[in-house]
Amino acid sequence: MVSADGFQIPVLRQAAAVKRNMKTLKQYDVFILAKDINSAIISGMQGVILEIWDESAFEVEFVKDDGTNYQYEGQSTFTIDRSFIKSN
């Protein structure tokens, strides 16, 4: 269904419902990774949000039990989009 101004109404309603159900993420929130970033940073790992670049881009890190960061090719922080974060 398309409204008079050309927007697809069902798509807008679906997007609004998804937005309402997503938790607002804040700096230093802990999250579970929803999908692999690379071979070292994999789904199910616990991460921390370091910076929020915008509503869909986050700088994150993953810390080992000994307090050091997981690294991949010398990189210890990663920019991910919201699809990498499991919603609670």
KOLDREN-628814 format. One record per atom (N, C-alpha, C, O, CB): residue number from 1; residue in three letters; x, y, z. Coordinates in steps of 0.02 Angstrom, whole numbers. Glycine has a CB too. Layout:
BEGIN
+-----+------+--------+--------+--------+
! seq ! type !     xx !     yy !     zz !
+-----+------+--------+--------+--------+
! NUM !  ALA !      X !      Y !      Z !
...
+-----+------+--------+--------+--------+
//
This chain:
BEGIN
+-----+------+--------+--------+--------+
! seq ! type !     xx !     yy !     zz !
+-----+------+--------+--------+--------+
!   1 !  MET !     42 !    -59 !      0 !
!   1 !  MET !      0 !      0 !      0 !
!   1 !  MET !     44 !     62 !      0 !
!   1 !  MET !     94 !     66 !     37 !
!   1 !  MET !    -48 !      0 !     61 !
!   2 !  VAL !     26 !    110 !    -42 !
!   2 !  VAL !     65 !    172 !    -48 !
!   2 !  VAL !     20 !    231 !    -30 !
!   2 !  VAL !    -37 !    235 !    -54 !
!   2 !  VAL !     94 !    180 !   -120 !
!   3 !  SER !     45 !    276 !     12 !
!   3 !  SER !      6 !    335 !     31 !
!   3 !  SER !      8 !    386 !    -25 !
!   3 !  SER !     43 !    377 !    -74 !
!   3 !  SER !     33 !    365 !     97 !
!   4 !  ALA !    -29 !    441 !    -16 !
!   4 !  ALA !    -32 !    494 !    -67 !
!   4 !  ALA !     36 !    525 !    -80 !
!   4 !  ALA !     49 !    548 !   -136 !
!   4 !  ALA !    -82 !    547 !    -45 !
!   5 !  ASP !     79 !    526 !    -29 !
!   5 !  ASP !    145 !    557 !    -40 !
!   5 !  ASP !    197 !    507 !    -64 !
!   5 !  ASP !    256 !    523 !    -68 !
!   5 !  ASP !    168 !    589 !     25 !
!   6 !  GLY !    175 !    445 !    -80 !
!   6 !  GLY !    220 !    396 !   -110 !
!   6 !  GLY !    256 !    349 !    -63 !
!   6 !  GLY !    293 !    306 !    -86 !
!   6 !  GLY !    270 !    431 !   -148 !
!   7 !  PHE !    246 !    355 !      2 !
!   7 !  PHE !    277 !    311 !     51 !
!   7 !  PHE !    240 !    245 !     56 !
!   7 !  PHE !    178 !    243 !     53 !
!   7 !  PHE !    281 !    344 !    119 !
!   8 !  GLN !    276 !    192 !     64 !
!   8 !  GLN !    245 !    127 !     74 !
!   8 !  GLN !    227 !    120 !    147 !
!   8 !  GLN !    271 !    114 !    190 !
!   8 !  GLN !    292 !     69 !     51 !
!   9 !  ILE !    164 !    121 !    163 !
!   9 !  ILE !    140 !    122 !    232 !
!   9 !  ILE !    161 !     60 !    271 !
!   9 !  ILE !    186 !     69 !    327 !
!   9 !  ILE !     65 !    127 !    233 !
!  10 !  PRO !    153 !     -1 !    246 !
!  10 !  PRO !    174 !    -59 !    286 !
!  10 !  PRO !    247 !    -58 !    305 !
!  10 !  PRO !    266 !    -78 !    360 !
!  10 !  PRO !    158 !   -122 !    248 !
!  11 !  VAL !    290 !    -36 !    259 !
!  11 !  VAL !    362 !    -33 !    273 !
!  11 !  VAL !    376 !     17 !    329 !
!  11 !  VAL !    416 !      3 !    373 !
!  11 !  VAL !    401 !    -13 !    209 !
!  12 !  LEU !    343 !     75 !    327 !
!  12 !  LEU !    353 !    125 !    380 !
!  12 !  LEU !    330 !     98 !    448 !
!  12 !  LEU !    364 !    108 !    498 !
!  12 !  LEU !    317 !    189 !    364 !
!  13 !  ARG !    273 !     65 !    449 !
!  13 !  ARG !    249 !     37 !    512 !
!  13 !  ARG !    297 !    -16 !    539 !
!  13 !  ARG !    310 !    -19 !    599 !
!  13 !  ARG !    179 !      7 !    503 !
!  14 !  GLN !    323 !    -58 !    495 !
!  14 !  GLN !    370 !   -109 !    516 !
!  14 !  GLN !    434 !    -77 !    544 !
!  14 !  GLN !    459 !    -99 !    596 !
!  14 !  GLN !    387 !   -156 !    457 !
!  15 !  ALA !    460 !    -27 !    511 !
!  15 !  ALA !    520 !      7 !    535 !
!  15 !  ALA !    509 !     39 !    602 !
!  15 !  ALA !    552 !     37 !    646 !
!  15 !  ALA !    543 !     60 !    484 !
!  16 !  ALA !    450 !     69 !    612 !
!  16 !  ALA !    434 !    100 !    677 !
!  16 !  ALA !    430 !     48 !    732 !
!  16 !  ALA !    453 !     61 !    788 !
!  16 !  ALA !    369 !    139 !    673 !
!  17 !  ALA !    402 !     -9 !    717 !
!  17 !  ALA !    397 !    -63 !    767 !
!  17 !  ALA !    466 !    -89 !    786 !
!  17 !  ALA !    479 !   -102 !    845 !
!  17 !  ALA !    354 !   -121 !    740 !
!  18 !  VAL !    510 !    -97 !    738 !
!  18 !  VAL !    578 !   -119 !    752 !
!  18 !  VAL !    614 !    -69 !    795 !
!  18 !  VAL !    648 !    -87 !    843 !
!  18 !  VAL !    617 !   -132 !    687 !
!  19 !  LYS !    607 !     -5 !    779 !
!  19 !  LYS !    640 !     48 !    817 !
!  19 !  LYS !    616 !     50 !    890 !
!  19 !  LYS !    656 !     59 !    935 !
!  19 !  LYS !    628 !    116 !    784 !
!  20 !  ARG !    551 !     41 !    901 !
!  20 !  ARG !    524 !     40 !    969 !
!  20 !  ARG !    551 !    -18 !   1010 !
!  20 !  ARG !    562 !    -11 !   1070 !
!  20 !  ARG !    447 !     37 !    967 !
!  21 !  ASN !    563 !    -75 !    977 !
!  21 !  ASN !    586 !   -135 !   1012 !
!  21 !  ASN !    661 !   -136 !   1025 !
!  21 !  ASN !    684 !   -178 !   1063 !
!  21 !  ASN !    566 !   -195 !    974 !
!  22 !  MET !    699 !    -92 !    994 !
!  22 !  MET !    772 !    -92 !   1003 !
!  22 !  MET !    790 !    -49 !   1063 !
!  22 !  MET !    766 !      7 !   1072 !
!  22 !  MET !    807 !    -66 !    940 !
!  23 !  LYS !    833 !    -76 !   1104 !
!  23 !  LYS !    857 !    -41 !   1163 !
!  23 !  LYS !    901 !     17 !   1141 !
!  23 !  LYS !    940 !     11 !   1094 !
!  23 !  LYS !    897 !    -89 !   1210 !
!  24 !  THR !    895 !     74 !   1175 !
!  24 !  THR !    940 !    129 !   1162 !
!  24 !  THR !   1008 !    111 !   1191 !
!  24 !  THR !   1014 !     96 !   1250 !
!  24 !  THR !    912 !    196 !   1193 !
!  25 !  LEU !   1058 !    113 !   1150 !
!  25 !  LEU !   1126 !     95 !   1171 !
!  25 !  LEU !   1163 !    157 !   1193 !
!  25 !  LEU !   1155 !    211 !   1164 !
!  25 !  LEU !   1164 !     59 !   1115 !
!  26 !  LYS !   1204 !    149 !   1246 !
!  26 !  LYS !   1242 !    204 !   1274 !
!  26 !  LYS !   1315 !    185 !   1278 !
!  26 !  LYS !   1333 !    126 !   1274 !
!  26 !  LYS !   1215 !    222 !   1344 !
!  27 !  GLN !   1357 !    236 !   1284 !
!  27 !  GLN !   1429 !    224 !   1293 !
!  27 !  GLN !   1440 !    181 !   1354 !
!  27 !  GLN !   1409 !    191 !   1407 !
!  27 !  GLN !   1467 !    291 !   1299 !
!  28 !  TYR !   1483 !    132 !   1348 !
!  28 !  TYR !   1503 !     84 !   1399 !
!  28 !  TYR !   1451 !     29 !   1412 !
!  28 !  TYR !   1460 !    -11 !   1458 !
!  28 !  TYR !   1516 !    120 !   1463 !
!  29 !  ASP !   1398 !     26 !   1372 !
!  29 !  ASP !   1352 !    -31 !   1376 !
!  29 !  ASP !   1389 !    -94 !   1355 !
!  29 !  ASP !   1430 !    -94 !   1310 !
!  29 !  ASP !   1288 !    -20 !   1332 !
!  30 !  VAL !   1372 !   -149 !   1389 !
!  30 !  VAL !   1398 !   -215 !   1372 !
!  30 !  VAL !   1346 !   -248 !   1327 !
!  30 !  VAL !   1286 !   -242 !   1338 !
!  30 !  VAL !   1412 !   -258 !   1437 !
!  31 !  PHE !   1370 !   -284 !   1276 !
!  31 !  PHE !   1325 !   -317 !   1228 !
!  31 !  PHE !   1354 !   -385 !   1208 !
!  31 !  PHE !   1412 !   -399 !   1222 !
!  31 !  PHE !   1313 !   -273 !   1166 !
!  32 !  ILE !   1313 !   -424 !   1176 !
!  32 !  ILE !   1334 !   -488 !   1148 !
!  32 !  ILE !   1338 !   -480 !   1072 !
!  32 !  ILE !   1291 !   -455 !   1040 !
!  32 !  ILE !   1286 !   -546 !   1168 !
!  33 !  LEU !   1392 !   -502 !   1043 !
!  33 !  LEU !   1403 !   -497 !    971 !
!  33 !  LEU !   1357 !   -546 !    934 !
!  33 !  LEU !   1357 !   -606 !    949 !
!  33 !  LEU !   1477 !   -509 !    952 !
!  34 !  ALA !   1319 !   -521 !    886 !
!  34 !  ALA !   1269 !   -562 !    850 !
!  34 !  ALA !   1300 !   -601 !    792 !
!  34 !  ALA !   1273 !   -653 !    773 !
!  34 !  ALA !   1214 !   -517 !    825 !
!  35 !  LYS !   1355 !   -576 !    764 !
!  35 !  LYS !   1386 !   -611 !    708 !
!  35 !  LYS !   1461 !   -596 !    707 !
!  35 !  LYS !   1483 !   -547 !    736 !
!  35 !  LYS !   1354 !   -591 !    640 !
!  36 !  ASP !   1498 !   -639 !    674 !
!  36 !  ASP !   1570 !   -633 !    672 !
!  36 !  ASP !   1592 !   -568 !    639 !
!  36 !  ASP !   1563 !   -546 !    589 !
!  36 !  ASP !   1601 !   -692 !    635 !
!  37 !  ILE !   1643 !   -536 !    668 !
!  37 !  ILE !   1676 !   -479 !    636 !
!  37 !  ILE !   1733 !   -505 !    593 !
!  37 !  ILE !   1743 !   -482 !    536 !
!  37 !  ILE !   1702 !   -428 !    690 !
!  38 !  ASN !   1771 !   -553 !    620 !
!  38 !  ASN !   1827 !   -584 !    585 !
!  38 !  ASN !   1839 !   -652 !    618 !
!  38 !  ASN !   1796 !   -675 !    657 !
!  38 !  ASN !   1892 !   -539 !    586 !
!  39 !  SER !   1894 !   -684 !    605 !
!  39 !  SER !   1907 !   -751 !    632 !
!  39 !  SER !   1923 !   -751 !    707 !
!  39 !  SER !   1919 !   -803 !    739 !
!  39 !  SER !   1963 !   -784 !    594 !
!  40 !  ALA !   1942 !   -693 !    735 !
!  40 !  ALA !   1959 !   -689 !    806 !
!  40 !  ALA !   1902 !   -661 !    848 !
!  40 !  ALA !   1895 !   -678 !    907 !
!  40 !  ALA !   2020 !   -646 !    816 !
!  41 !  ILE !   1861 !   -618 !    819 !
!  41 !  ILE !   1805 !   -586 !    854 !
!  41 !  ILE !   1741 !   -617 !    826 !
!  41 !  ILE !   1719 !   -600 !    771 !
!  41 !  ILE !   1806 !   -506 !    845 !
!  42 !  ILE !   1713 !   -663 !    865 !
!  42 !  ILE !   1659 !   -705 !    838 !
!  42 !  ILE !   1593 !   -698 !    878 !
!  42 !  ILE !   1592 !   -675 !    935 !
!  42 !  ILE !   1681 !   -777 !    838 !
!  43 !  SER !   1541 !   -718 !    845 !
!  43 !  SER !   1474 !   -716 !    874 !
!  43 !  SER !   1473 !   -746 !    944 !
!  43 !  SER !   1504 !   -797 !    957 !
!  43 !  SER !   1424 !   -754 !    830 !
!  44 !  GLY !   1436 !   -713 !    989 !
!  44 !  GLY !   1429 !   -737 !   1058 !
!  44 !  GLY !   1477 !   -705 !   1107 !
!  44 !  GLY !   1469 !   -710 !   1167 !
!  44 !  GLY !   1440 !   -811 !   1059 !
!  45 !  MET !   1529 !   -670 !   1080 !
!  45 !  MET !   1576 !   -636 !   1125 !
!  45 !  MET !   1543 !   -575 !   1156 !
!  45 !  MET !   1499 !   -544 !   1126 !
!  45 !  MET !   1641 !   -616 !   1087 !
!  46 !  GLN !   1565 !   -559 !   1216 !
!  46 !  GLN !   1541 !   -500 !   1251 !
!  46 !  GLN !   1585 !   -441 !   1234 !
!  46 !  GLN !   1646 !   -445 !   1237 !
!  46 !  GLN !   1538 !   -511 !   1329 !
!  47 !  GLY !   1554 !   -385 !   1216 !
!  47 !  GLY !   1591 !   -325 !   1199 !
!  47 !  GLY !   1566 !   -265 !   1238 !
!  47 !  GLY !   1517 !   -268 !   1274 !
!  47 !  GLY !   1585 !   -311 !   1125 !
!  48 !  VAL !   1603 !   -210 !   1230 !
!  48 !  VAL !   1585 !   -147 !   1263 !
!  48 !  VAL !   1584 !    -91 !   1211 !
!  48 !  VAL !   1628 !    -87 !   1168 !
!  48 !  VAL !   1636 !   -130 !   1321 !
!  49 !  ILE !   1534 !    -49 !   1214 !
!  49 !  ILE !   1529 !      8 !   1169 !
!  49 !  ILE !   1574 !     64 !   1196 !
!  49 !  ILE !   1563 !     88 !   1251 !
!  49 !  ILE !   1455 !     33 !   1161 !
!  50 !  LEU !   1623 !     84 !   1156 !
!  50 !  LEU !   1669 !    137 !   1176 !
!  50 !  LEU !   1645 !    206 !   1152 !
!  50 !  LEU !   1647 !    255 !   1189 !
!  50 !  LEU !   1738 !    124 !   1149 !
!  51 !  GLU !   1621 !    208 !   1091 !
!  51 !  GLU !   1598 !    271 !   1061 !
!  51 !  GLU !   1536 !    257 !   1019 !
!  51 !  GLU !   1528 !    203 !    991 !
!  51 !  GLU !   1653 !    304 !   1018 !
!  52 !  ILE !   1493 !    305 !   1015 !
!  52 !  ILE !   1434 !    302 !    972 !
!  52 !  ILE !   1443 !    355 !    919 !
!  52 !  ILE !   1439 !    415 !    933 !
!  52 !  ILE !   1367 !    311 !   1012 !
!  53 !  TRP !   1456 !    334 !    857 !
!  53 !  TRP !   1468 !    381 !    803 !
!  53 !  TRP !   1403 !    412 !    778 !
!  53 !  TRP !   1400 !    471 !    763 !
!  53 !  TRP !   1505 !    347 !    745 !
!  54 !  ASP !   1352 !    371 !    773 !
!  54 !  ASP !   1284 !    394 !    757 !
!  54 !  ASP !   1237 !    338 !    779 !
!  54 !  ASP !   1259 !    291 !    812 !
!  54 !  ASP !   1275 !    410 !    680 !
!  55 !  GLU !   1173 !    343 !    763 !
!  55 !  GLU !   1125 !    294 !    790 !
!  55 !  GLU !   1136 !    223 !    764 !
!  55 !  GLU !   1105 !    176 !    789 !
!  55 !  GLU !   1055 !    316 !    773 !
!  56 !  SER !   1180 !    214 !    715 !
!  56 !  SER !   1191 !    147 !    689 !
!  56 !  SER !   1264 !    127 !    683 !
!  56 !  SER !   1279 !     74 !    655 !
!  56 !  SER !   1158 !    140 !    623 !
!  57 !  ALA !   1311 !    167 !    708 !
!  57 !  ALA !   1382 !    151 !    704 !
!  57 !  ALA !   1414 !    158 !    772 !
!  57 !  ALA !   1407 !    210 !    806 !
!  57 !  ALA !   1417 !    196 !    652 !
!  58 !  PHE !   1451 !    106 !    792 !
!  58 !  PHE !   1478 !    102 !    860 !
!  58 !  PHE !   1551 !     79 !    857 !
!  58 !  PHE !   1569 !     35 !    819 !
!  58 !  PHE !   1437 !     55 !    904 !
!  59 !  GLU !   1593 !    109 !    898 !
!  59 !  GLU !   1662 !     86 !    908 !
!  59 !  GLU !   1661 !     42 !    970 !
!  59 !  GLU !   1638 !     62 !   1023 !
!  59 !  GLU !   1713 !    147 !    917 !
!  60 !  VAL !   1685 !    -20 !    963 !
!  60 !  VAL !   1680 !    -69 !   1017 !
!  60 !  VAL !   1746 !   -103 !   1029 !
!  60 !  VAL !   1792 !   -101 !    987 !
!  60 !  VAL !   1626 !   -121 !   1000 !
!  61 !  GLU !   1751 !   -136 !   1087 !
!  61 !  GLU !   1809 !   -178 !   1102 !
!  61 !  GLU !   1785 !   -241 !   1137 !
!  61 !  GLU !   1729 !   -245 !   1161 !
!  61 !  GLU !   1860 !   -140 !   1147 !
!  62 !  PHE !   1830 !   -290 !   1138 !
!  62 !  PHE !   1815 !   -354 !   1169 !
!  62 !  PHE !   1874 !   -371 !   1214 !
!  62 !  PHE !   1932 !   -370 !   1192 !
!  62 !  PHE !   1803 !   -411 !   1116 !
!  63 !  VAL !   1861 !   -385 !   1278 !
!  63 !  VAL !   1914 !   -393 !   1328 !
!  63 !  VAL !   1918 !   -465 !   1352 !
!  63 !  VAL !   1867 !   -497 !   1365 !
!  63 !  VAL !   1902 !   -346 !   1388 !
!  64 !  LYS !   1979 !   -490 !   1356 !
!  64 !  LYS !   1992 !   -558 !   1380 !
!  64 !  LYS !   1986 !   -560 !   1457 !
!  64 !  LYS !   1983 !   -508 !   1489 !
!  64 !  LYS !   2063 !   -582 !   1359 !
!  65 !  ASP !   1983 !   -620 !   1484 !
!  65 !  ASP !   1979 !   -629 !   1557 !
!  65 !  ASP !   2037 !   -597 !   1594 !
!  65 !  ASP !   2030 !   -576 !   1651 !
!  65 !  ASP !   1974 !   -702 !   1574 !
!  66 !  ASP !   2096 !   -594 !   1562 !
!  66 !  ASP !   2155 !   -565 !   1595 !
!  66 !  ASP !   2157 !   -489 !   1590 !
!  66 !  ASP !   2205 !   -458 !   1613 !
!  66 !  ASP !   2218 !   -594 !   1565 !
!  67 !  GLY !   2105 !   -458 !   1559 !
!  67 !  GLY !   2100 !   -386 !   1555 !
!  67 !  GLY !   2130 !   -355 !   1493 !
!  67 !  GLY !   2125 !   -295 !   1482 !
!  67 !  GLY !   2134 !   -356 !   1614 !
!  68 !  THR !   2162 !   -396 !   1451 !
!  68 !  THR !   2189 !   -370 !   1388 !
!  68 !  THR !   2136 !   -375 !   1333 !
!  68 !  THR !   2089 !   -414 !   1337 !
!  68 !  THR !   2253 !   -409 !   1368 !
!  69 !  ASN !   2146 !   -335 !   1281 !
!  69 !  ASN !   2098 !   -334 !   1226 !
!  69 !  ASN !   2112 !   -390 !   1176 !
!  69 !  ASN !   2170 !   -407 !   1164 !
!  69 !  ASN !   2099 !   -266 !   1190 !
!  70 !  TYR !   2059 !   -417 !   1148 !
!  70 !  TYR !   2067 !   -460 !   1090 !
!  70 !  TYR !   2090 !   -416 !   1032 !
!  70 !  TYR !   2067 !   -359 !   1025 !
!  70 !  TYR !   2000 !   -498 !   1072 !
!  71 !  GLN !   2136 !   -442 !    992 !
!  71 !  GLN !   2160 !   -405 !    934 !
!  71 !  GLN !   2154 !   -446 !    871 !
!  71 !  GLN !   2154 !   -508 !    873 !
!  71 !  GLN !   2233 !   -383 !    945 !
!  72 !  TYR !   2150 !   -412 !    816 !
!  72 !  TYR !   2150 !   -444 !    751 !
!  72 !  TYR !   2191 !   -400 !    704 !
!  72 !  TYR !   2173 !   -343 !    691 !
!  72 !  TYR !   2077 !   -455 !    723 !
!  73 !  GLU !   2246 !   -427 !    680 !
!  73 !  GLU !   2291 !   -391 !    636 !
!  73 !  GLU !   2311 !   -323 !    666 !
!  73 !  GLU !   2312 !   -273 !    631 !
!  73 !  GLU !   2259 !   -381 !    568 !
!  74 !  GLY !   2326 !   -323 !    731 !
!  74 !  GLY !   2348 !   -263 !    765 !
!  74 !  GLY !   2293 !   -215 !    786 !
!  74 !  GLY !   2307 !   -163 !    817 !
!  74 !  GLY !   2395 !   -227 !    723 !
!  75 !  GLN !   2232 !   -231 !    770 !
!  75 !  GLN !   2176 !   -187 !    786 !
!  75 !  GLN !   2140 !   -214 !    848 !
!  75 !  GLN !   2125 !   -273 !    852 !
!  75 !  GLN !   2126 !   -182 !    725 !
!  76 !  SER !   2126 !   -169 !    896 !
!  76 !  SER !   2092 !   -191 !    957 !
!  76 !  SER !   2024 !   -160 !    967 !
!  76 !  SER !   1987 !   -180 !   1012 !
!  76 !  SER !   2135 !   -176 !   1017 !
!  77 !  THR !   2006 !   -110 !    926 !
!  77 !  THR !   1939 !    -83 !    927 !
!  77 !  THR !   1910 !    -90 !    856 !
!  77 !  THR !   1947 !    -91 !    807 !
!  77 !  THR !   1938 !     -8 !    951 !
!  78 !  PHE !   1844 !    -95 !    853 !
!  78 !  PHE !   1812 !   -109 !    789 !
!  78 !  PHE !   1750 !    -65 !    782 !
!  78 !  PHE !   1713 !    -55 !    831 !
!  78 !  PHE !   1794 !   -183 !    784 !
!  79 !  THR !   1738 !    -40 !    722 !
!  79 !  THR !   1677 !     -3 !    708 !
!  79 !  THR !   1626 !    -52 !    678 !
!  79 !  THR !   1640 !    -84 !    627 !
!  79 !  THR !   1690 !     57 !    660 !
!  80 !  ILE !   1568 !    -56 !    711 !
!  80 !  ILE !   1516 !   -102 !    688 !
!  80 !  ILE !   1450 !    -65 !    681 !
!  80 !  ILE !   1442 !    -11 !    708 !
!  80 !  ILE !   1509 !   -162 !    737 !
!  81 !  ASP !   1404 !    -95 !    644 !
!  81 !  ASP !   1337 !    -66 !    642 !
!  81 !  ASP !   1292 !   -106 !    689 !
!  81 !  ASP !   1312 !   -157 !    717 !
!  81 !  ASP !   1309 !    -67 !    569 !
!  82 !  ARG !   1232 !    -82 !    697 !
!  82 !  ARG !   1186 !   -110 !    747 !
!  82 !  ARG !   1169 !   -183 !    734 !
!  82 !  ARG !   1151 !   -219 !    781 !
!  82 !  ARG !   1122 !    -69 !    748 !
!  83 !  SER !   1175 !   -207 !    672 !
!  83 !  SER !   1159 !   -276 !    657 !
!  83 !  SER !   1206 !   -325 !    691 !
!  83 !  SER !   1190 !   -385 !    696 !
!  83 !  SER !   1160 !   -287 !    582 !
!  84 !  PHE !   1264 !   -302 !    714 !
!  84 !  PHE !   1312 !   -345 !    749 !
!  84 !  PHE !   1295 !   -352 !    824 !
!  84 !  PHE !   1327 !   -392 !    859 !
!  84 !  PHE !   1382 !   -318 !    741 !
!  85 !  ILE !   1247 !   -313 !    849 !
!  85 !  ILE !   1231 !   -312 !    920 !
!  85 !  ILE !   1165 !   -348 !    931 !
!  85 !  ILE !   1113 !   -330 !    903 !
!  85 !  ILE !   1227 !   -240 !    946 !
!  86 !  LYS !   1167 !   -400 !    974 !
!  86 !  LYS !   1104 !   -435 !    991 !
!  86 !  LYS !   1061 !   -389 !   1033 !
!  86 !  LYS !   1084 !   -360 !   1081 !
!  86 !  LYS !   1119 !   -501 !   1029 !
!  87 !  SER !    997 !   -383 !   1013 !
!  87 !  SER !    951 !   -342 !   1053 !
!  87 !  SER !    927 !   -382 !   1113 !
!  87 !  SER !    917 !   -443 !   1108 !
!  87 !  SER !    891 !   -317 !   1011 !
!  88 !  ASN !    919 !   -349 !   1169 !
!  88 !  ASN !    898 !   -382 !   1231 !
!  88 !  ASN !    823 !   -378 !   1240 !
!  88 !  ASN !    796 !   -403 !   1289 !
!  88 !  ASN !    932 !   -352 !   1291 !
+-----+------+--------+--------+--------+
//
